[in-house]
Amino acid sequence: ATQVIHNFSAGPAALPQPVRERLAEALAPRPDGQPSVAEISHRGKRFLAIAEELEARLRGLMGVGDDHAVVLLQGGANLQFAWLPMNLARDRTPAYLISGYWGQKALAEARRLGPAEVVGSSADEGFLDLPEMGHLPSECAYLHYTGNETIHGLQFASPPAVAVPVAADLSSEFLSRPYPYADLGLAYAGAQKNLGIAGLTVVLIRRDLLDRIPDDLPRFLDYRTWVQSDSMYNTPATLAWYVALETLRWIEEEGGLAGMAARNQAKAEALYAAIDASDFYTNPVAAHARSLMNIPFWTADEALVAAFVGEAEQAGLPGLKGHRALGGLRASLYNALDMDAVLALVDFMRDFEQRRG
Ligand code: PMP
């Protein structure tokens, strides 16, 4: 029998098994002799049907209507770190709430373009808890936060409640639970974690904010260009769009965002319980701030990390090496992973502790 692989990679990450199968079928020779989905014009009827269903399903799952535009871009969340302040912070000051590595990176990009204020940060405590929020600047462009910090393993339960537009980096928790998307001014997420493969970035933007965009931006970097062209100003990442569509179909088959939340809650609880029950493994993040998606953890002896990663991979559990910024281990439990993956990991952890602890 072939070994079952449970892939804990932080991104690009595991695809749901049915999506992986549909992708393979989509690329196989077709009985009708037509080219595969990766080999057709994005302006043709066949691809436009995919694009239309993709946007409709995205809107449906996010629960957003005409007040918001949904655009599909490339460049990842990293491009949004610059694109967002370029479009919305020309003559107002943006505010940043910093709960980890990615928020710091977003702030650094904003500051290359102009002043940006930190209104809360838990950096001094090593990002073991969420930051308290201070006063927003007057004439505040937006408040940016990172919904889920993929490296430090912290997650906000809900968006901060403020009177200015809220801008969210939801890269590593997109569509993992019901979320008040319609309350957000702007949100962005790369597809390579919960929405398929790399190459596609989803941006949600409240339409009234489009009026604030300066008129002298390169057209490519103006959100309005993408709204007006239905995200087809240039050639989109067509295969990534197709995989995103199959992933959205799968999410709905599995009970939608409520179904995802139930799976994700149960998986995270099982792994945190195993970590907390042992003196060998630790996760130092405050309980109320712990991420359901990315769980960093450490072995009592840091020297055992490499052995853990190598042996886990041999046992069919790849992707557990921690991010280079933090060291240690990390399990990413995106939508595609099921409870069996966590049970296999917990078994492996117990076994490793018995042998090496
Ligand atoms: N923000 C967060 C929260 C992330 O997890 C990541 C990717 N790990 C990024 C931003 C960067 O994403 P990309 O590589 O798509 O630019």
Boltz pocket constraint, residues with backbone or C-beta under 6 A from the ligand:
constraints:
  - pocket:
      binder: B
      contacts: [[A, 10], [A, 11], [A, 75], [A, 76], [A, 77], [A, 78], [A, 79], [A, 102], [A, 146], [A, 148], [A, 149], [A, 150], [A, 151], [A, 169], [A, 170], [A, 171], [A, 172], [A, 190]]
      max_distance: 6.0
